[in-house]
Amino acid sequence: MRLLGIDIGGTNMRAGLVEENELVRVESTLVRKDGSEKEIIDDLLGLISKFDYGKVEGIGVGVPSIVEVEKGIVFDVQNIPSWKKVHLKKILESSFKVPVYVNNDANCFAAGEKYFGKVKEYKNIIGLIIGTGLGAGIIVNNRLYEGTNCGAGEFGMIPFKDKNYEYYCSGQYFLNEFRILGKELYEKAANNDSLALEIFKNYGSNLGEAIKMIMYALDPEVIVLGGSVSKSFKFFQDEMWKSISGFCYTSSLKKIKVEVSEKDNIAVLGAAALYLDAINKQS
């Protein structure tokens, strides 16, 4: 099986060819943030045209935005101001004559981990991205669940303390509360800086509360962490588990697992996985 996965980020568009569950080639191009809708679409078409798409069975596209999944329409794409309402599925299917599936980046992350990552054996999964924001994709009974309006998994918007979970459980916490970027904080913690280590402990406690909330809401088997902050897992995992240990259902507490994504190019793989998820839903 040959699939093409495309990750449209704020800085780059990356396309990858997947053959027999292995990513064999990746191409990329810069996103022209000041480009018109058509200019950026033309850039995307050019990127896809670098591949022998005639032998591809399907194309998946991940975007940082809300998506009308059935029609493949993307709305208000982050960092691409000109993309207000783009009929992406229709445009790509018309150009390349293969099935195209479009979804948001958090859902692609969850699908990528399910089909290509370390949680293949699980049926009920949360893919939790902890980076500049807090987003999640949901797998229920081996199938991606987006909700009615592609809004399922927006746990970051749920109120927590005096703000919301995203503020306290993403890189925003480090920047807004301590005026430091997550990468800098990691470097300080790696050098055993006591303040940095304490900040990560507080962060871990916050994230543990978010995970408990997710457990109460969806009762997953496993939560897999991705995003830039997940690279600092060793510095906050102990406090995270201390917080999770307050979960009231002990049988669930004994079973829940938290993993960290280790797959390179998971965004591209996750986009390709949209085709596999669509096939799974049809069966």
C-alpha positions as CSV (number, residue, x, y, z in Angstrom):
1,M,0.0,0.0,0.0
2,R,1.3,3.4,-1.0
3,L,0.0,6.5,0.8
4,L,0.9,10.2,0.8
5,G,0.7,12.1,4.1
6,I,0.9,15.9,4.2
7,D,1.5,18.0,7.2
8,I,0.6,21.7,6.8
9,G,2.3,23.6,9.6
10,G,2.8,27.2,10.3
11,T,6.3,27.3,8.8
12,N,6.6,24.4,6.4
13,M,4.4,22.0,4.4
14,R,5.9,18.5,4.5
15,A,4.8,15.5,2.3
16,G,5.8,12.0,2.9
17,L,5.4,8.8,0.9
18,V,4.5,5.7,3.0
19,E,5.1,2.3,1.5
20,E,4.1,-0.9,3.4
21,N,3.9,1.1,6.7
22,E,7.3,2.7,6.3
23,L,8.0,6.4,5.5
24,V,10.4,6.2,2.5
25,R,10.6,9.8,1.3
26,V,9.9,13.3,2.6
27,E,9.7,16.5,0.7
28,S,9.0,20.0,2.1
29,T,8.4,23.6,1.1
30,L,8.1,26.8,3.1
31,V,4.6,28.2,3.8
32,R,4.3,31.7,2.4
33,K,2.5,33.3,5.3
34,D,1.7,36.4,3.3
35,G,0.7,34.3,0.3
36,S,-2.8,34.4,-1.2
37,E,-5.1,31.3,-0.9
38,K,-4.3,30.3,-4.5
39,E,-0.6,30.8,-4.1
40,I,-0.4,28.5,-1.2
41,I,-2.6,25.9,-2.8
42,D,-0.4,26.1,-5.9
43,D,2.6,25.5,-3.6
44,L,0.9,22.5,-2.1
45,L,0.0,21.1,-5.5
46,G,3.6,21.5,-6.6
47,L,4.8,19.7,-3.5
48,I,2.5,16.7,-4.2
49,S,3.6,16.7,-7.8
50,K,7.1,15.8,-6.7
51,F,5.8,12.3,-6.0
52,D,4.5,9.6,-8.4
53,Y,1.0,10.2,-7.1
54,G,-0.5,8.0,-9.8
55,K,0.6,5.0,-7.8
56,V,-0.7,6.3,-4.5
57,E,-4.0,4.9,-3.1
58,G,-4.9,7.8,-1.0
59,I,-3.7,11.2,0.4
60,G,-4.2,12.4,3.9
61,V,-3.7,16.1,5.0
62,G,-3.3,17.4,8.5
63,V,-3.9,21.1,9.2
64,P,-3.8,23.2,12.4
65,S,-7.5,24.3,12.2
66,I,-11.0,23.2,12.5
67,V,-12.1,21.0,9.6
68,E,-15.4,19.9,8.2
69,V,-14.2,16.4,7.9
70,E,-16.8,14.9,5.6
71,K,-16.3,17.6,2.9
72,G,-12.7,18.2,3.7
73,I,-13.1,22.0,4.2
74,V,-10.6,23.8,6.4
75,F,-11.4,27.0,8.3
76,D,-9.1,29.8,9.6
77,V,-5.8,27.9,9.4
78,Q,-3.4,29.1,12.0
79,N,-0.4,31.1,10.6
80,I,-1.9,31.1,7.1
81,P,-4.1,34.2,7.2
82,S,-5.5,33.8,3.7
83,W,-6.9,30.3,4.3
84,K,-10.3,31.3,5.7
85,K,-12.5,28.6,4.1
86,V,-10.6,26.2,1.7
87,H,-12.3,23.2,0.0
88,L,-9.1,21.3,0.3
89,K,-10.5,17.8,-0.3
90,K,-12.3,18.8,-3.5
91,I,-9.3,20.7,-4.8
92,L,-6.9,17.8,-4.3
93,E,-9.2,15.1,-5.5
94,S,-9.9,17.0,-8.6
95,S,-6.2,17.5,-9.3
96,F,-4.9,14.0,-8.4
97,K,-7.9,11.7,-8.9
98,V,-7.3,9.7,-5.6
99,P,-9.3,9.7,-2.3
100,V,-8.3,12.6,0.0
101,Y,-8.9,12.9,3.7
102,V,-8.4,16.0,5.7
103,N,-8.3,16.5,9.5
104,N,-6.7,18.6,12.2
105,D,-3.2,18.0,13.4
106,A,-4.1,16.7,16.8
107,N,-6.4,14.0,15.3
108,C,-3.6,13.1,12.9
109,F,-1.2,12.7,15.8
110,A,-3.5,10.2,17.5
111,A,-4.1,8.3,14.2
112,G,-0.4,8.3,13.5
113,E,0.5,6.8,16.9
114,K,-2.3,4.2,16.5
115,Y,-1.2,3.0,13.1
116,F,2.5,3.7,13.0
117,G,3.6,4.4,16.6
118,K,3.9,2.6,19.9
119,V,0.2,2.2,20.9
120,K,-0.9,-0.1,18.0
121,E,-2.2,-2.8,20.3
122,Y,-4.6,-0.5,22.2
123,K,-8.2,0.3,21.2
124,N,-9.0,3.4,23.2
125,I,-6.3,6.0,23.0
126,I,-5.7,9.7,23.7
127,G,-3.0,11.4,21.7
128,L,-2.2,14.5,23.8
129,I,0.0,17.2,22.2
130,I,1.7,19.4,24.8
131,G,3.5,22.1,22.9
132,T,2.7,25.8,22.3
133,G,-0.9,24.7,23.1
134,L,-2.7,21.7,24.4
135,G,-4.7,19.6,22.0
136,A,-5.8,16.0,21.7
137,G,-6.9,13.3,19.3
138,I,-9.2,10.5,20.4
139,I,-9.3,6.9,19.3
140,V,-12.4,4.9,20.4
141,N,-12.6,1.2,19.6
142,N,-9.8,1.6,17.1
143,R,-11.4,4.5,15.2
144,L,-10.7,8.2,15.2
145,Y,-13.4,10.2,16.9
146,E,-13.6,13.8,15.9
147,G,-17.0,14.8,17.3
148,T,-19.8,16.5,15.3
149,N,-17.8,19.6,14.4
150,C,-14.2,18.3,14.6
151,G,-14.1,19.7,18.1
152,A,-13.6,16.6,20.2
153,G,-10.4,16.6,22.3
154,E,-10.2,20.3,23.0
155,F,-9.4,19.6,26.6
156,G,-7.2,22.7,26.8
157,M,-10.2,25.0,26.6
158,I,-11.8,23.5,29.8
159,P,-11.5,25.9,32.8
160,F,-8.8,25.1,35.3
161,K,-7.7,27.2,38.2
162,D,-8.1,30.8,37.2
163,K,-7.7,30.1,33.4
164,N,-7.8,26.9,31.5
165,Y,-5.8,23.6,31.1
166,E,-4.0,24.9,28.0
167,Y,-2.5,27.8,30.0
168,Y,-1.2,25.5,32.7
169,C,-0.4,22.4,30.7
170,S,1.4,23.7,27.6
171,G,4.5,25.8,26.9
172,Q,2.3,28.8,27.7
173,Y,2.8,28.1,31.4
174,F,6.6,28.5,31.2
175,L,6.4,31.7,29.1
176,N,3.5,33.4,30.8
177,E,4.4,32.6,34.4
178,F,8.2,32.5,34.3
179,R,9.1,34.4,31.1
180,I,11.1,31.5,29.8
181,L,10.8,29.2,26.7
182,G,10.4,25.5,27.2
183,K,13.7,24.8,25.4
184,E,15.6,27.1,27.7
185,L,13.9,25.6,30.7
186,Y,14.9,22.1,29.5
187,E,18.5,23.2,29.2
188,K,18.6,24.6,32.7
189,A,16.9,21.5,34.2
190,A,19.5,19.3,32.4
191,N,22.2,21.3,34.2
192,N,20.4,20.6,37.5
193,D,19.1,24.2,37.9
194,S,16.9,24.0,41.1
195,L,14.4,26.6,39.9
196,A,14.0,25.0,36.5
197,L,13.4,21.6,38.2
198,E,10.8,23.1,40.5
199,I,9.0,24.7,37.6
200,F,8.8,21.3,35.9
201,K,7.5,19.7,39.1
202,N,4.7,22.3,39.2
203,Y,4.0,21.7,35.5
204,G,3.9,17.9,36.1
205,S,1.3,18.4,38.8
206,N,-0.9,20.5,36.4
207,L,-0.6,18.0,33.6
208,G,-1.5,15.2,36.0
209,E,-4.7,17.0,36.8
210,A,-5.5,17.3,33.1
211,I,-4.9,13.6,32.6
212,K,-7.2,12.8,35.5
213,M,-9.9,14.9,33.9
214,I,-9.4,13.0,30.6
215,M,-9.6,9.7,32.5
216,Y,-12.9,10.7,34.1
217,A,-14.3,11.8,30.7
218,L,-13.1,9.0,28.4
219,D,-11.5,6.2,30.4
220,P,-8.7,5.5,27.9
221,E,-6.3,2.6,28.0
222,V,-3.3,4.7,27.2
223,I,-2.4,8.4,26.8
224,V,0.5,9.1,24.4
225,L,2.2,12.5,24.7
226,G,3.6,14.4,21.8
227,G,4.7,18.0,21.2
228,S,7.8,19.9,22.2
229,V,7.2,19.8,26.0
230,S,7.0,16.0,25.9
231,K,10.7,16.0,25.3
232,S,11.1,17.1,29.0
233,F,9.1,14.2,30.3
234,K,11.8,13.0,32.6
235,F,11.7,16.2,34.5
236,F,8.0,16.2,35.3
237,Q,6.8,12.6,35.2
238,D,7.1,11.9,38.9
239,E,4.9,14.9,39.9
240,M,2.5,14.0,37.0
241,W,2.1,10.5,38.4
242,K,1.7,11.8,42.0
243,S,-1.2,14.0,40.7
244,I,-2.7,11.1,38.7
245,S,-2.6,8.9,41.8
246,G,-5.5,10.9,43.3
247,F,-7.8,9.4,40.7
248,C,-10.6,7.8,42.7
249,Y,-11.2,4.6,40.7
250,T,-8.3,2.4,41.8
251,S,-8.9,-0.4,39.2
252,S,-8.5,2.2,36.4
253,L,-5.5,3.8,38.1
254,K,-3.7,0.5,38.0
255,K,-4.3,0.0,34.3
256,I,-3.8,3.5,32.8
257,K,-0.5,4.0,30.8
258,V,1.2,7.2,29.8
259,E,3.7,6.9,26.9
260,V,5.8,9.5,25.1
261,S,5.9,9.5,21.3
262,E,9.2,8.4,19.8
263,K,8.3,8.3,16.1
264,D,10.0,10.7,13.7
265,N,7.8,12.6,11.3
266,I,4.6,11.5,13.2
267,A,2.7,14.5,11.8
268,V,3.3,13.2,8.2
269,L,2.6,9.6,9.2
270,G,-0.5,10.7,11.0
271,A,-1.9,12.4,7.9
272,A,-1.3,9.2,5.9
273,A,-3.1,7.3,8.6
274,L,-6.3,9.2,7.9
275,Y,-6.7,6.9,4.9
276,L,-6.3,3.8,7.0
277,D,-8.8,5.1,9.6
278,A,-11.3,5.9,6.8
279,I,-11.0,2.3,5.5
280,N,-11.4,1.0,9.0
281,K,-14.6,2.9,9.5
282,Q,-16.0,1.5,6.3
283,S,-15.5,-2.1,7.4
